[in-house]
Amino acid sequence: MVVRWSHRCPWKTIAQVFQEFSPFVRLVVGNGERIRFWEDLWWGNQTLCSQFADLYKVISVKNLTVSNVLGNSFPPSWNFNFRRNLTDSEIDLLQRLMSSLSSVLFSPSLSDSRAWYLSSSGLFSVKSFFLALSKVSNPILFFPAKFLWSSKVPSKVKSLAWLVAYGKVNTDDKLRLRRPYKALCPQWCILCKGKGESIDHIFLHCPITIGLWHRLFNLVGLVWVPPRSLEDMLVITFKGLGNSLRGKTL
């Protein structure tokens, strides 16, 4: 859709998640003056430049709006602006495209708009977006927040666990990316004086940390094998901890 876009804060952060957001948004044609004909998802389940890639290659002007190509009344005006004569196969594709678009309805008095695909009303809701995202393959995106915040551990521990789950702890590897001149000495862990400090190392793989994890699981009689990463650790369901206060805290 043709809009003014800025990558200044906070738009830069919003742009980073737009790829996950955009598949659930449908563009609704009004007068066709803001929706890009080829590049926007407004007709069918794919953009027209994907459905008719061979035709898209030979158009002379990109980013034309729907009204530029079809006009905003019926019947359409079909202003495709190809830069050369079409081959027989391309003519067949064009006929398919024109046949498909013959039922497009315009509302000249209305502006183009967006509709939320996951809601019958077309209105966005956080719940519907969360439920849709919860079906993706990466479970750490849906760390059990309710379980964490209702646990019996101190608030400082809850906050730290939340930061660890989402990789927001300022360990040396992250500081080195943001502010190299303030980073610690390379290959330095404050606990073991060994490997470089990262979230996985300091909270899981450091020899001192592993010893603490083994002591913790020995308290409840569980045998523990260190996982590859904290991401794997946080989505494991540990059985056998019991319903006692100690079990719930652990």
Secondary structure, DSSP 4 states (H G I P E B T S, - for coil): -------STTHHHHHHHHHHHGGGEEEE-SSSSSSBTTTS--SSSS-HHHHTHHHHTTBSS-S-BHHHHH-SSSS------BSSPPPHHHHHHHHHHHHHHTT----TTS--EEEETTSTT----HHHHHHHHTTSS-GGGG--HHHHHTSSS-HHHHHHHHHHHTT-S--HHHHHHH-GGG---SS--TTTS-SPP-HHIIIIISHHHHHHHHHHHHHTT------SSHHHHHT----S--SSHHHHH-
